[in-house]
């Protein structure tokens, strides 16, 4: 599925393009925006991947070419095509590596050609090389989900079955004893009743998997009280593995593209919303690496004086550590660098109230920050 967003200040043209795009089975229209600023905020915060963005050229507030340049800076993996009534910007469009340059009124044939170009360029660039052509997709960032290669998600009869599969996947194929499973998933319950629950959950989980053609994934041994392990019989795409690969590539190359891709994989966090206590240590480990990525991204953008693009990862970073004085000091410094003095003062007062009962106020001196805000980066 190709996830596409379109931006055009002319609403009739925008709606028409949206309808044409929806006529393609392989396309998912993820958003139609008539304001470039609203689109930019969306694209900086959207956790799900966007494959292709269609931009109008002549727009108020932010010209399509400038919008494309900003998009290149913050989300370099996204392909760009232009929709415009003007021919004279074609050369500039290809300077930002535009996939296509479509003249209005856009026809379905034009979009079909653009989609074909996208598919060819994606294959040439190696996009999706971490995803299997056949197999399944396992997502552990956000709610735990398993998606078959036909796009169908596995449905679980009960929440414990889903949790048990997430738990076994969490252990990466290593056998886990029955006693440990019962302790961590059914903590504090009656032992005999828990054993019955475990066996019935395993039985139902196997049935759920077999319904989707996945049999033999859960292996059992009876040595030393018994254990279970999860061994995928088919090649899978694992978003946690993809995240850690991008983190390692960033550490080796210091390429911001890898850091941005890793942040995109992380989304809402490891097994978020599940309430799985046993996942807490791994959640903390991944959250720490995520925070380090955000800091690296913020510092890079500030050094490049791209302050508006640095603001969104700065906000995400601040949300992770709301009681960190150093982090809030950097947020104030960033607002000052953006010449948003009133916002910086308001944020300073808010943070002082928040941290008033803590000892982490040493770095939040507004006068010192105002004198040299870039010093913190």
C-alpha positions as CSV (number, residue, x, y, z in Angstrom):
1,X,0.0,0.0,0.0
2,X,1.3,3.4,-1.0
3,X,0.5,6.1,1.7
4,X,0.0,9.5,0.0
5,X,-0.6,13.0,1.2
6,X,-1.6,16.0,-1.0
7,X,-1.2,19.7,-0.3
8,X,-3.0,22.4,-2.4
9,X,-4.5,25.7,-1.3
10,X,-7.2,25.4,-4.0
11,X,-9.8,23.2,-2.3
12,X,-11.6,22.1,-5.5
13,X,-8.4,20.9,-7.1
14,X,-7.3,19.2,-3.8
15,X,-10.6,17.3,-3.5
16,X,-10.4,16.2,-7.2
17,X,-6.9,14.9,-6.7
18,X,-8.0,13.1,-3.6
19,X,-10.8,11.3,-5.4
20,X,-8.5,10.4,-8.3
21,X,-6.0,8.9,-5.9
22,X,-8.7,6.9,-4.1
23,X,-9.5,5.2,-7.4
24,X,-6.2,3.3,-7.2
25,X,-6.4,0.1,-5.2
26,X,-2.7,0.3,-4.2
27,X,-3.0,3.9,-2.8
28,X,-4.1,5.0,0.7
29,X,-4.8,8.7,0.9
30,X,-3.6,9.7,4.4
31,X,-4.4,13.4,4.3
32,X,-5.5,16.4,2.2
33,X,-4.2,19.8,3.4
34,X,-5.1,23.2,2.1
35,X,-2.5,25.0,4.3
36,X,1.2,24.2,4.1
37,X,1.8,25.1,7.8
38,X,-0.8,22.6,8.9
39,X,0.7,20.0,6.6
40,X,4.2,20.6,8.0
41,X,3.0,20.2,11.6
42,X,1.3,16.9,10.6
43,X,4.3,15.5,8.8
44,X,6.6,16.3,11.7
45,X,4.4,14.5,14.2
46,X,2.8,11.6,12.2
47,X,4.3,8.3,13.5
48,X,3.1,6.2,10.6
49,X,5.3,6.2,7.4
50,X,4.3,8.5,4.5
51,X,5.6,7.3,1.1
52,X,4.7,10.2,-1.2
53,X,3.6,13.8,-0.9
54,X,2.0,15.8,-3.7
55,X,2.7,19.6,-3.4
56,X,1.1,22.5,-5.1
57,X,3.7,24.9,-6.3
58,X,2.2,28.4,-5.8
59,X,0.8,28.6,-2.3
60,X,0.5,31.5,0.2
61,X,2.6,31.5,3.4
62,X,5.1,28.8,2.1
63,X,5.9,28.2,-1.5
64,X,5.9,24.6,-2.7
65,X,9.6,24.6,-3.4
66,X,10.4,25.9,0.1
67,X,8.0,23.4,1.6
68,X,9.8,20.6,-0.4
69,X,13.2,21.7,0.9
70,X,11.9,21.6,4.5
71,X,10.4,18.2,3.9
72,X,13.8,17.0,2.5
73,X,15.5,18.3,5.7
74,X,13.2,16.6,8.2
75,X,11.8,13.6,6.3
76,X,14.3,12.7,3.5
77,X,12.8,9.3,2.9
78,X,9.5,10.7,1.6
79,X,9.1,11.1,-2.2
80,X,7.8,14.4,-3.6
81,X,5.8,15.2,-6.7
82,X,4.4,18.6,-7.7
83,X,1.0,19.6,-8.9
84,X,1.0,23.0,-10.5
85,X,-0.5,25.3,-13.2
86,X,2.9,26.7,-14.0
87,X,5.6,25.2,-16.2
88,X,8.4,27.6,-15.3
89,X,9.2,25.9,-12.0
90,X,10.1,22.5,-13.5
91,X,13.8,22.9,-13.3
92,X,13.7,24.0,-9.6
93,X,11.4,21.1,-8.9
94,X,13.9,18.5,-10.0
95,X,16.6,20.3,-8.0
96,X,14.8,19.0,-4.9
97,X,14.7,15.5,-6.5
98,X,11.0,15.6,-7.4
99,X,9.5,12.4,-8.6
100,X,7.2,14.1,-11.0
101,X,5.9,17.5,-12.1
102,X,2.2,17.3,-13.0
103,X,0.4,20.2,-14.7
104,X,-3.2,21.0,-13.8
105,X,-5.8,19.9,-14.4
106,X,-4.3,16.5,-13.4
107,X,-5.7,13.4,-15.1
108,X,-5.9,9.9,-13.8
109,X,-3.3,8.9,-16.4
110,X,-0.9,11.4,-14.9
111,X,-1.3,9.9,-11.5
112,X,-0.9,6.4,-12.8
113,X,2.4,7.4,-14.4
114,X,3.5,9.0,-11.2
115,X,2.7,5.9,-9.2
116,X,4.7,3.8,-11.6
117,X,7.6,6.1,-11.2
118,X,7.4,5.9,-7.5
119,X,7.4,2.1,-7.6
120,X,10.4,2.0,-9.9
121,X,12.4,4.5,-7.8
122,X,11.5,2.7,-4.6
123,X,12.9,-0.5,-6.0
124,X,16.0,1.2,-7.3
125,X,16.7,3.0,-4.0
126,X,16.3,-0.2,-2.1
127,X,13.3,1.1,-0.1
128,X,11.6,-1.7,1.7
129,X,14.6,-4.0,1.5
130,X,14.1,-4.7,5.2
131,X,10.5,-5.8,4.6
132,X,9.9,-9.3,3.2
133,X,8.2,-9.8,-0.2
134,X,6.4,-12.6,1.5
135,X,6.0,-13.4,5.1
136,X,4.6,-11.3,8.0
137,X,5.1,-8.0,9.7
138,X,5.5,-7.8,13.4
139,X,5.0,-4.4,15.1
140,X,6.0,-4.0,18.7
141,X,6.2,-0.2,18.7
142,X,2.7,0.9,19.6
143,X,0.1,-1.8,20.2
144,X,1.5,-5.3,19.4
145,X,0.2,-6.4,16.0
146,X,1.0,-9.1,13.4
147,X,0.1,-8.4,9.8
148,X,0.1,-11.1,7.1
149,X,1.6,-10.4,3.7
150,X,-2.0,-9.9,2.3
151,X,-2.5,-7.0,4.7
152,X,-4.8,-8.8,7.1
153,X,-4.0,-8.5,10.8
154,X,-4.2,-11.5,13.1
155,X,-7.2,-11.3,15.4
156,X,-6.9,-12.7,18.9
157,X,-9.8,-14.3,20.8
158,X,-8.6,-12.9,24.1
159,X,-6.2,-10.4,25.4
160,X,-4.0,-12.9,27.2
161,X,-3.4,-14.8,24.0
162,X,-2.1,-11.5,22.4
163,X,0.0,-10.8,25.5
164,X,1.5,-14.3,25.5
165,X,2.5,-14.0,21.9
166,X,4.0,-10.6,22.5
167,X,5.8,-12.0,25.5
168,X,7.3,-14.9,23.6
169,X,8.3,-12.6,20.7
170,X,9.9,-10.3,23.3
171,X,12.2,-13.2,24.3
172,X,13.4,-13.6,20.7
173,X,13.1,-17.4,20.3
174,X,14.6,-18.2,23.7
175,X,12.7,-20.9,25.7
176,X,10.8,-19.5,28.6
177,X,9.8,-21.7,31.5
178,X,6.2,-22.2,32.4
179,X,6.9,-21.0,35.9
180,X,8.3,-17.7,34.6
181,X,5.4,-17.2,32.2
182,X,2.9,-17.7,34.9
183,X,4.8,-15.4,37.3
184,X,5.1,-12.5,34.8
185,X,1.7,-12.7,33.0
186,X,-0.5,-14.1,35.8
187,X,1.3,-12.6,38.7
188,X,-0.2,-13.4,42.1
189,X,-2.9,-15.8,40.9
190,X,-3.6,-19.2,42.2
191,X,-1.0,-21.6,40.8
192,X,-3.4,-24.5,39.8
193,X,-5.8,-22.1,38.2
194,X,-3.0,-20.2,36.4
195,X,-1.7,-23.5,34.9
196,X,-5.2,-24.1,33.5
197,X,-5.2,-20.6,32.1
198,X,-1.8,-21.0,30.5
199,X,-2.7,-24.2,28.8
200,X,-6.1,-22.9,27.5
201,X,-4.4,-19.7,26.3
202,X,-1.7,-21.6,24.5
203,X,-4.4,-23.8,22.9
204,X,-6.5,-20.8,21.7
205,X,-3.5,-18.9,20.6
206,X,-2.4,-21.8,18.4
207,X,-5.9,-21.9,16.9
208,X,-5.8,-18.2,16.2
209,X,-2.4,-18.5,14.4
210,X,-3.5,-21.6,12.5
211,X,-6.6,-19.8,11.2
212,X,-4.1,-17.4,9.4
213,X,-2.0,-20.3,8.1
214,X,0.7,-20.0,10.8
215,X,1.2,-23.4,12.4
216,X,4.1,-24.8,14.5
217,X,5.2,-21.3,15.7
218,X,4.9,-22.1,19.4
219,X,7.3,-24.9,20.5
220,X,7.1,-26.7,23.8
221,X,9.6,-28.7,25.8
222,X,8.8,-30.8,28.9
223,X,12.3,-30.7,30.4
224,X,12.7,-29.1,33.8
225,X,9.0,-28.4,34.3
226,X,8.4,-27.4,30.7
227,X,9.0,-24.3,28.6
228,X,7.6,-22.5,25.5
229,X,9.4,-20.6,22.7
230,X,8.3,-18.8,19.6
231,X,10.1,-19.7,16.4
232,X,8.9,-18.0,13.2
233,X,8.7,-20.5,10.4
234,X,8.6,-17.7,7.8
235,X,10.7,-14.6,7.2
236,X,9.4,-11.6,9.1
237,X,9.8,-7.9,9.2
238,X,10.3,-6.8,12.8
239,X,10.0,-3.1,13.5
240,X,12.2,-3.3,16.6
241,X,15.0,-4.9,14.6
242,X,14.6,-2.3,11.9
243,X,14.8,0.5,14.6
244,X,18.0,-0.9,16.1
245,X,19.5,-1.3,12.6
246,X,18.9,2.4,11.9
247,X,20.3,3.3,15.4
248,X,23.5,1.3,14.7
249,X,23.8,2.9,11.2
250,X,23.4,6.4,12.7
251,X,26.1,5.7,15.3
252,X,28.5,4.5,12.6
253,X,27.8,7.2,10.0
254,X,26.2,10.1,12.0
255,X,23.8,10.4,9.0
256,X,20.7,12.3,10.2
257,X,18.6,10.2,7.7
258,X,19.2,7.1,9.8
259,X,18.3,8.9,13.0
260,X,15.1,10.2,11.5
261,X,14.1,6.7,10.2
262,X,14.8,5.3,13.6
263,X,12.5,7.9,15.3
264,X,9.8,7.1,12.7
265,X,10.0,3.4,13.6
266,X,9.8,4.2,17.4
267,X,6.4,5.8,17.1
268,X,4.5,5.7,20.4
269,X,7.0,3.5,22.2
270,X,7.6,-0.2,22.8
271,X,4.4,-2.2,23.4
272,X,2.7,1.0,24.4
273,X,-0.9,0.8,25.7
274,X,-0.6,-2.9,26.6
275,X,0.0,-2.5,30.3
276,X,2.6,-5.3,30.2
277,X,4.7,-5.0,33.4
278,X,7.2,-7.5,32.1
279,X,8.1,-5.2,29.2
280,X,9.2,-2.3,31.4
281,X,13.0,-2.9,31.3
282,X,13.0,-3.2,27.6
283,X,10.7,-0.1,27.3
284,X,13.2,1.9,29.4
285,X,16.1,0.7,27.3
286,X,14.5,1.6,24.0
287,X,13.2,4.9,25.4
288,X,16.7,5.9,26.4
289,X,18.1,5.3,22.9
290,X,15.1,7.2,21.5
291,X,15.9,10.2,23.7
292,X,19.5,10.1,22.6
293,X,18.4,10.2,19.0
294,X,16.1,13.1,19.6
295,X,18.9,15.1,21.3
296,X,21.2,14.4,18.4
297,X,18.6,15.5,15.9
298,X,17.8,18.7,17.9
299,X,21.5,19.6,18.3
300,X,22.2,19.0,14.6
301,X,19.3,21.2,13.4
302,X,20.2,24.0,15.9
303,X,23.8,24.0,14.6
304,X,22.4,24.3,11.1
305,X,20.1,27.1,12.3
306,X,17.0,25.2,11.3
307,X,15.2,26.1,14.5
308,X,11.6,25.6,13.3
309,X,12.4,22.0,12.3
310,X,14.3,21.4,15.6
311,X,11.2,22.4,17.6
312,X,9.1,19.2,17.1
313,X,11.8,16.7,18.2
314,X,12.6,19.1,21.1
315,X,9.0,18.8,22.2
316,X,9.0,15.0,22.0
317,X,12.2,14.9,24.0
318,X,10.7,17.2,26.6
319,X,7.6,15.0,26.9
320,X,9.9,12.0,27.9
321,X,11.6,13.8,30.8
322,X,9.2,16.5,32.1
323,X,11.3,17.0,35.3
324,X,14.6,17.6,33.6
325,X,15.8,21.2,34.2
326,X,18.6,20.8,31.6
327,X,16.1,19.7,28.9
328,X,13.7,22.6,29.7
329,X,16.6,25.0,29.6
330,X,17.3,23.8,26.0
331,X,13.7,24.3,25.1
332,X,13.8,27.9,26.3
333,X,17.0,28.5,24.5
334,X,15.5,27.2,21.3
335,X,12.5,29.5,21.6
336,X,14.9,32.4,22.1
337,X,16.9,31.4,19.0
338,X,13.6,31.5,17.1
339,X,13.0,35.0,18.3
340,X,10.0,33.9,20.3
341,X,10.9,35.7,23.5
342,X,7.4,36.0,24.8
343,X,6.9,32.2,24.4
344,X,10.3,31.6,26.0
345,X,9.3,33.7,29.1
346,X,5.9,31.9,29.4
347,X,7.6,28.5,29.1
348,X,10.2,29.6,31.7
349,X,7.5,30.6,34.2
350,X,5.6,27.3,33.6
351,X,8.7,25.2,34.1
352,X,9.7,27.0,37.3
353,X,6.3,26.2,38.8
354,X,6.6,22.6,37.7
355,X,10.1,22.2,39.1
356,X,9.6,24.3,42.2
357,X,9.6,21.3,44.5
358,X,12.6,19.7,42.8
359,X,16.3,20.5,42.9
360,X,16.6,20.6,39.1
361,X,16.4,24.4,38.6
362,X,20.1,25.2,38.4
363,X,20.2,25.5,34.6
364,X,17.0,27.5,34.2
365,X,18.3,31.1,34.5
366,X,16.4,33.2,32.0
367,X,19.0,36.0,31.9
368,X,21.9,33.6,31.3
369,X,19.9,31.8,28.6
370,X,19.0,35.0,26.9
371,X,22.6,36.1,26.8
372,X,23.8,33.1,24.8
373,X,21.0,30.6,24.0
374,X,23.1,28.6,21.4
375,X,25.7,27.7,24.1
376,X,23.5,24.8,25.3
377,X,23.7,23.1,21.9
